[in-house]
């Protein structure tokens, strides 16, 4: 009987650990201190006595990004690197500018879900569900429309209008991370073996070498 009770207690403890999430903040704020040499999962807090208003402020989202690039888009991120006061708050934001027919290429955010609002223009958006279904969920958004991309799923946006487009994205992490699929597969340092990529994409190795040369 005693051994059964111990087993139940062990299962209860391990289950609670498995279901745990980030703990609630135990203080008003934890402003990031980028000068510290201490490594933690996040950023060490600055001495609260040294915190000032600029630790909670960023100016610049009214400025259009430069979309003169291969994909025709520009992302202006505002995460813990730009606003130290975001540390531990699990939120960030970004402005995305799109040239006519520009794209924000297929990518993932490994640490955040995203909610996107169109401010100007028309955007085709979509994400792909995980294996084995790989279901493509897509929609054309107009000014004022809102769309959600679940955490970790591959997603994209494309300006489907003849004028510039602008969107604001909010993300559920102070540091969401971005993995652009093409960059990761074809632009890794060092390269992923062409044999592996060719077999994965079912293409000739010369095509892989050509793609790798572009990244």
PAVEX-489975 format. One record per residue (C-alpha): x, y, z; residue in three letters; chain; residue number from 1. Coordinates in steps of 0.2 Angstrom, whole numbers, plus 2048, in hexadecimal, padded with zeros to 3 digits. Example, Ala and Ser with C-alpha at 12.3 -4.5 7.8 and 13.67 -1.06 7.14 Angstrom:
BEGIN
@x=83E; y=7EA; z=827; vofi=ALA; sedren=A; lopa=1 $
@x=844; y=7FB; z=824; vofi=SER; sedren=A; lopa=2 $
//
This chain:
BEGIN
@x=800; y=800; z=800; vofi=UNK; sedren=A; lopa=1 $
@x=80E; y=80C; z=805; vofi=UNK; sedren=A; lopa=2 $
@x=817; y=809; z=7F4; vofi=UNK; sedren=A; lopa=3 $
@x=807; y=80C; z=7EB; vofi=UNK; sedren=A; lopa=4 $
@x=805; y=81D; z=7F4; vofi=UNK; sedren=A; lopa=5 $
@x=817; y=821; z=7F0; vofi=UNK; sedren=A; lopa=6 $
@x=814; y=81E; z=7DE; vofi=UNK; sedren=A; lopa=7 $
@x=804; y=828; z=7DD; vofi=UNK; sedren=A; lopa=8 $
@x=80D; y=837; z=7E6; vofi=UNK; sedren=A; lopa=9 $
@x=81C; y=835; z=7D9; vofi=UNK; sedren=A; lopa=10 $
@x=810; y=835; z=7CB; vofi=UNK; sedren=A; lopa=11 $
@x=807; y=845; z=7D2; vofi=UNK; sedren=A; lopa=12 $
@x=817; y=84E; z=7D4; vofi=UNK; sedren=A; lopa=13 $
@x=81E; y=84A; z=7C2; vofi=UNK; sedren=A; lopa=14 $
@x=80D; y=84E; z=7BA; vofi=UNK; sedren=A; lopa=15 $
@x=80D; y=85F; z=7C2; vofi=UNK; sedren=A; lopa=16 $
@x=81E; y=862; z=7BC; vofi=UNK; sedren=A; lopa=17 $
@x=81A; y=85D; z=7AB; vofi=UNK; sedren=A; lopa=18 $
@x=80B; y=869; z=7AA; vofi=UNK; sedren=A; lopa=19 $
@x=813; y=878; z=7B2; vofi=UNK; sedren=A; lopa=20 $
@x=816; y=888; z=7A8; vofi=UNK; sedren=A; lopa=21 $
@x=820; y=897; z=7AB; vofi=UNK; sedren=A; lopa=22 $
@x=81D; y=89D; z=7BD; vofi=UNK; sedren=A; lopa=23 $
@x=814; y=8AE; z=7C0; vofi=UNK; sedren=A; lopa=24 $
@x=820; y=8BD; z=7C3; vofi=UNK; sedren=A; lopa=25 $
@x=825; y=8BF; z=7D5; vofi=UNK; sedren=A; lopa=26 $
@x=829; y=8D2; z=7D2; vofi=UNK; sedren=A; lopa=27 $
@x=822; y=8E1; z=7C8; vofi=UNK; sedren=A; lopa=28 $
@x=82F; y=8DE; z=7BA; vofi=UNK; sedren=A; lopa=29 $
@x=840; y=8D7; z=7B6; vofi=UNK; sedren=A; lopa=30 $
@x=848; y=8E3; z=7AA; vofi=UNK; sedren=A; lopa=31 $
@x=855; y=8DA; z=7A0; vofi=UNK; sedren=A; lopa=32 $
@x=867; y=8DD; z=7A3; vofi=UNK; sedren=A; lopa=33 $
@x=871; y=8DA; z=793; vofi=UNK; sedren=A; lopa=34 $
@x=882; y=8DE; z=79B; vofi=UNK; sedren=A; lopa=35 $
@x=881; y=8CF; z=7A7; vofi=UNK; sedren=A; lopa=36 $
@x=88D; y=8C0; z=7A3; vofi=UNK; sedren=A; lopa=37 $
@x=881; y=8B4; z=7AD; vofi=UNK; sedren=A; lopa=38 $
@x=878; y=8A8; z=7A1; vofi=UNK; sedren=A; lopa=39 $
@x=866; y=8A4; z=7A5; vofi=UNK; sedren=A; lopa=40 $
@x=856; y=89E; z=79C; vofi=UNK; sedren=A; lopa=41 $
@x=851; y=8B0; z=798; vofi=UNK; sedren=A; lopa=42 $
@x=85B; y=8C0; z=79D; vofi=UNK; sedren=A; lopa=43 $
@x=861; y=8C4; z=7AF; vofi=UNK; sedren=A; lopa=44 $
@x=858; y=8D2; z=7B7; vofi=UNK; sedren=A; lopa=45 $
@x=85F; y=8E4; z=7B9; vofi=UNK; sedren=A; lopa=46 $
@x=860; y=8EB; z=7CA; vofi=UNK; sedren=A; lopa=47 $
@x=84E; y=8F3; z=7CC; vofi=UNK; sedren=A; lopa=48 $
@x=856; y=903; z=7D3; vofi=UNK; sedren=A; lopa=49 $
@x=85F; y=906; z=7C2; vofi=UNK; sedren=A; lopa=50 $
@x=84F; y=903; z=7B8; vofi=UNK; sedren=A; lopa=51 $
@x=848; y=912; z=7AE; vofi=UNK; sedren=A; lopa=52 $
@x=83A; y=916; z=7A2; vofi=UNK; sedren=A; lopa=53 $
@x=845; y=912; z=793; vofi=UNK; sedren=A; lopa=54 $
@x=845; y=900; z=798; vofi=UNK; sedren=A; lopa=55 $
@x=833; y=8FF; z=794; vofi=UNK; sedren=A; lopa=56 $
@x=833; y=909; z=784; vofi=UNK; sedren=A; lopa=57 $
@x=837; y=907; z=771; vofi=UNK; sedren=A; lopa=58 $
@x=834; y=914; z=763; vofi=UNK; sedren=A; lopa=59 $
@x=834; y=90F; z=751; vofi=UNK; sedren=A; lopa=60 $
@x=825; y=904; z=74B; vofi=UNK; sedren=A; lopa=61 $
@x=81E; y=913; z=742; vofi=UNK; sedren=A; lopa=62 $
@x=82D; y=912; z=736; vofi=UNK; sedren=A; lopa=63 $
@x=82B; y=907; z=726; vofi=UNK; sedren=A; lopa=64 $
@x=838; y=8F9; z=725; vofi=UNK; sedren=A; lopa=65 $
@x=843; y=8F7; z=715; vofi=UNK; sedren=A; lopa=66 $
@x=83B; y=8EA; z=70A; vofi=UNK; sedren=A; lopa=67 $
@x=848; y=8EC; z=6FC; vofi=UNK; sedren=A; lopa=68 $
@x=84E; y=8DA; z=6FE; vofi=UNK; sedren=A; lopa=69 $
@x=84C; y=8C9; z=6F6; vofi=UNK; sedren=A; lopa=70 $
@x=83C; y=8C5; z=6FF; vofi=UNK; sedren=A; lopa=71 $
@x=834; y=8D6; z=6FF; vofi=UNK; sedren=A; lopa=72 $
@x=831; y=8D8; z=711; vofi=UNK; sedren=A; lopa=73 $
@x=838; y=8DF; z=721; vofi=UNK; sedren=A; lopa=74 $
@x=835; y=8DA; z=734; vofi=UNK; sedren=A; lopa=75 $
@x=838; y=8E7; z=741; vofi=UNK; sedren=A; lopa=76 $
@x=838; y=8DD; z=751; vofi=UNK; sedren=A; lopa=77 $
@x=835; y=8E4; z=763; vofi=UNK; sedren=A; lopa=78 $
@x=83A; y=8D6; z=76F; vofi=UNK; sedren=A; lopa=79 $
@x=845; y=8D6; z=77F; vofi=UNK; sedren=A; lopa=80 $
@x=854; y=8DB; z=775; vofi=UNK; sedren=A; lopa=81 $
@x=84B; y=8EC; z=771; vofi=UNK; sedren=A; lopa=82 $
@x=841; y=8EE; z=781; vofi=UNK; sedren=A; lopa=83 $
@x=84A; y=8E7; z=790; vofi=UNK; sedren=A; lopa=84 $
@x=83A; y=8E9; z=79A; vofi=UNK; sedren=A; lopa=85 $
@x=832; y=8DB; z=790; vofi=UNK; sedren=A; lopa=86 $
@x=83D; y=8CE; z=79A; vofi=UNK; sedren=A; lopa=87 $
@x=832; y=8C1; z=7A2; vofi=UNK; sedren=A; lopa=88 $
@x=822; y=8C8; z=79B; vofi=UNK; sedren=A; lopa=89 $
@x=820; y=8BB; z=78D; vofi=UNK; sedren=A; lopa=90 $
@x=81B; y=8C8; z=77F; vofi=UNK; sedren=A; lopa=91 $
@x=822; y=8D1; z=771; vofi=UNK; sedren=A; lopa=92 $
@x=81D; y=8DA; z=761; vofi=UNK; sedren=A; lopa=93 $
@x=823; y=8DD; z=74F; vofi=UNK; sedren=A; lopa=94 $
@x=81F; y=8E8; z=740; vofi=UNK; sedren=A; lopa=95 $
@x=81F; y=8DF; z=72F; vofi=UNK; sedren=A; lopa=96 $
@x=820; y=8E9; z=71F; vofi=UNK; sedren=A; lopa=97 $
@x=81D; y=8E1; z=70E; vofi=UNK; sedren=A; lopa=98 $
@x=821; y=8E8; z=6FD; vofi=UNK; sedren=A; lopa=99 $
@x=814; y=8E4; z=6EF; vofi=UNK; sedren=A; lopa=100 $
@x=814; y=8D0; z=6EE; vofi=UNK; sedren=A; lopa=101 $
@x=821; y=8CF; z=6FB; vofi=UNK; sedren=A; lopa=102 $
@x=821; y=8C1; z=707; vofi=UNK; sedren=A; lopa=103 $
@x=826; y=8BD; z=719; vofi=UNK; sedren=A; lopa=104 $
@x=82D; y=8AC; z=715; vofi=UNK; sedren=A; lopa=105 $
@x=827; y=89B; z=71D; vofi=UNK; sedren=A; lopa=106 $
@x=82E; y=89B; z=72F; vofi=UNK; sedren=A; lopa=107 $
@x=82B; y=896; z=740; vofi=UNK; sedren=A; lopa=108 $
@x=82C; y=89E; z=752; vofi=UNK; sedren=A; lopa=109 $
@x=832; y=890; z=75D; vofi=UNK; sedren=A; lopa=110 $
@x=82D; y=899; z=76D; vofi=UNK; sedren=A; lopa=111 $
@x=81D; y=8A2; z=769; vofi=UNK; sedren=A; lopa=112 $
@x=80C; y=8A3; z=761; vofi=UNK; sedren=A; lopa=113 $
@x=808; y=8B2; z=756; vofi=UNK; sedren=A; lopa=114 $
@x=7F9; y=8BD; z=753; vofi=UNK; sedren=A; lopa=115 $
@x=7FA; y=8C8; z=744; vofi=UNK; sedren=A; lopa=116 $
@x=7F0; y=8D8; z=740; vofi=UNK; sedren=A; lopa=117 $
@x=7F0; y=8DF; z=72E; vofi=UNK; sedren=A; lopa=118 $
@x=7F2; y=8F2; z=72F; vofi=UNK; sedren=A; lopa=119 $
@x=7F3; y=8F6; z=71C; vofi=UNK; sedren=A; lopa=120 $
@x=7F1; y=8EC; z=70D; vofi=UNK; sedren=A; lopa=121 $
@x=7EC; y=8DA; z=709; vofi=UNK; sedren=A; lopa=122 $
@x=7F5; y=8CB; z=70F; vofi=UNK; sedren=A; lopa=123 $
@x=7F4; y=8B8; z=70B; vofi=UNK; sedren=A; lopa=124 $
@x=7F9; y=8AF; z=71B; vofi=UNK; sedren=A; lopa=125 $
@x=7FA; y=89D; z=71F; vofi=UNK; sedren=A; lopa=126 $
@x=801; y=88F; z=72A; vofi=UNK; sedren=A; lopa=127 $
@x=804; y=87D; z=729; vofi=UNK; sedren=A; lopa=128 $
@x=7FF; y=870; z=736; vofi=UNK; sedren=A; lopa=129 $
@x=80C; y=863; z=73D; vofi=UNK; sedren=A; lopa=130 $
@x=80F; y=852; z=735; vofi=UNK; sedren=A; lopa=131 $
@x=807; y=847; z=72F; vofi=UNK; sedren=A; lopa=132 $
@x=7F8; y=852; z=729; vofi=UNK; sedren=A; lopa=133 $
@x=802; y=862; z=724; vofi=UNK; sedren=A; lopa=134 $
@x=7F2; y=86B; z=721; vofi=UNK; sedren=A; lopa=135 $
@x=7F4; y=87C; z=719; vofi=UNK; sedren=A; lopa=136 $
@x=7E9; y=889; z=721; vofi=UNK; sedren=A; lopa=137 $
@x=7E8; y=899; z=718; vofi=UNK; sedren=A; lopa=138 $
@x=7DE; y=8A9; z=716; vofi=UNK; sedren=A; lopa=139 $
@x=7DF; y=8BA; z=70D; vofi=UNK; sedren=A; lopa=140 $
@x=7DE; y=8C8; z=71A; vofi=UNK; sedren=A; lopa=141 $
@x=7D9; y=8DA; z=718; vofi=UNK; sedren=A; lopa=142 $
@x=7DD; y=8EA; z=722; vofi=UNK; sedren=A; lopa=143 $
@x=7D7; y=8E7; z=734; vofi=UNK; sedren=A; lopa=144 $
@x=7D7; y=8D4; z=733; vofi=UNK; sedren=A; lopa=145 $
@x=7DF; y=8C9; z=740; vofi=UNK; sedren=A; lopa=146 $
@x=7E7; y=8B8; z=73E; vofi=UNK; sedren=A; lopa=147 $
@x=7EF; y=8AC; z=74B; vofi=UNK; sedren=A; lopa=148 $
@x=7FE; y=8A1; z=747; vofi=UNK; sedren=A; lopa=149 $
@x=800; y=893; z=754; vofi=UNK; sedren=A; lopa=150 $
@x=811; y=890; z=75D; vofi=UNK; sedren=A; lopa=151 $
@x=81E; y=887; z=753; vofi=UNK; sedren=A; lopa=152 $
@x=814; y=885; z=743; vofi=UNK; sedren=A; lopa=153 $
@x=81B; y=88A; z=732; vofi=UNK; sedren=A; lopa=154 $
@x=813; y=89A; z=72C; vofi=UNK; sedren=A; lopa=155 $
@x=814; y=8A8; z=71F; vofi=UNK; sedren=A; lopa=156 $
@x=80D; y=8B8; z=719; vofi=UNK; sedren=A; lopa=157 $
@x=80C; y=8BF; z=707; vofi=UNK; sedren=A; lopa=158 $
@x=807; y=8D0; z=701; vofi=UNK; sedren=A; lopa=159 $
@x=7FA; y=8CD; z=6F4; vofi=UNK; sedren=A; lopa=160 $
@x=7F7; y=8DF; z=6EF; vofi=UNK; sedren=A; lopa=161 $
@x=7FF; y=8EB; z=6E4; vofi=UNK; sedren=A; lopa=162 $
@x=803; y=8F8; z=6F2; vofi=UNK; sedren=A; lopa=163 $
@x=80E; y=8F6; z=702; vofi=UNK; sedren=A; lopa=164 $
@x=806; y=8EC; z=710; vofi=UNK; sedren=A; lopa=165 $
@x=80A; y=8EE; z=723; vofi=UNK; sedren=A; lopa=166 $
@x=805; y=8E2; z=731; vofi=UNK; sedren=A; lopa=167 $
@x=808; y=8E1; z=744; vofi=UNK; sedren=A; lopa=168 $
@x=80C; y=8D1; z=74C; vofi=UNK; sedren=A; lopa=169 $
@x=80B; y=8CD; z=75F; vofi=UNK; sedren=A; lopa=170 $
@x=814; y=8BE; z=766; vofi=UNK; sedren=A; lopa=171 $
@x=813; y=8B4; z=776; vofi=UNK; sedren=A; lopa=172 $
@x=825; y=8B5; z=77B; vofi=UNK; sedren=A; lopa=173 $
@x=832; y=8C2; z=77F; vofi=UNK; sedren=A; lopa=174 $
@x=83D; y=8B9; z=773; vofi=UNK; sedren=A; lopa=175 $
@x=833; y=8AF; z=767; vofi=UNK; sedren=A; lopa=176 $
@x=841; y=8AA; z=75B; vofi=UNK; sedren=A; lopa=177 $
@x=840; y=8A8; z=748; vofi=UNK; sedren=A; lopa=178 $
@x=844; y=899; z=73D; vofi=UNK; sedren=A; lopa=179 $
@x=843; y=89E; z=72B; vofi=UNK; sedren=A; lopa=180 $
@x=841; y=88D; z=722; vofi=UNK; sedren=A; lopa=181 $
@x=84B; y=891; z=713; vofi=UNK; sedren=A; lopa=182 $
@x=859; y=899; z=71D; vofi=UNK; sedren=A; lopa=183 $
@x=85A; y=88A; z=729; vofi=UNK; sedren=A; lopa=184 $
@x=85A; y=87D; z=71B; vofi=UNK; sedren=A; lopa=185 $
@x=865; y=885; z=70E; vofi=UNK; sedren=A; lopa=186 $
@x=86E; y=892; z=718; vofi=UNK; sedren=A; lopa=187 $
@x=875; y=889; z=727; vofi=UNK; sedren=A; lopa=188 $
@x=887; y=88B; z=72C; vofi=UNK; sedren=A; lopa=189 $
@x=88F; y=87F; z=728; vofi=UNK; sedren=A; lopa=190 $
@x=883; y=878; z=71A; vofi=UNK; sedren=A; lopa=191 $
@x=878; y=869; z=71D; vofi=UNK; sedren=A; lopa=192 $
@x=87E; y=85C; z=711; vofi=UNK; sedren=A; lopa=193 $
@x=877; y=85D; z=700; vofi=UNK; sedren=A; lopa=194 $
@x=873; y=84B; z=700; vofi=UNK; sedren=A; lopa=195 $
@x=868; y=84D; z=70F; vofi=UNK; sedren=A; lopa=196 $
@x=85F; y=85C; z=708; vofi=UNK; sedren=A; lopa=197 $
@x=85D; y=855; z=6F7; vofi=UNK; sedren=A; lopa=198 $
@x=855; y=845; z=6FE; vofi=UNK; sedren=A; lopa=199 $
@x=84A; y=84F; z=709; vofi=UNK; sedren=A; lopa=200 $
@x=843; y=85A; z=6FB; vofi=UNK; sedren=A; lopa=201 $
@x=844; y=84D; z=6EE; vofi=UNK; sedren=A; lopa=202 $
@x=84F; y=858; z=6E2; vofi=UNK; sedren=A; lopa=203 $
@x=860; y=856; z=6DA; vofi=UNK; sedren=A; lopa=204 $
@x=86F; y=85B; z=6E4; vofi=UNK; sedren=A; lopa=205 $
@x=873; y=868; z=6D7; vofi=UNK; sedren=A; lopa=206 $
@x=863; y=871; z=6DB; vofi=UNK; sedren=A; lopa=207 $
@x=868; y=871; z=6EE; vofi=UNK; sedren=A; lopa=208 $
@x=879; y=878; z=6EA; vofi=UNK; sedren=A; lopa=209 $
@x=870; y=886; z=6E0; vofi=UNK; sedren=A; lopa=210 $
@x=865; y=88A; z=6EF; vofi=UNK; sedren=A; lopa=211 $
@x=873; y=88A; z=6FB; vofi=UNK; sedren=A; lopa=212 $
@x=87C; y=896; z=6F1; vofi=UNK; sedren=A; lopa=213 $
@x=86E; y=8A3; z=6F3; vofi=UNK; sedren=A; lopa=214 $
@x=86F; y=8A3; z=706; vofi=UNK; sedren=A; lopa=215 $
//
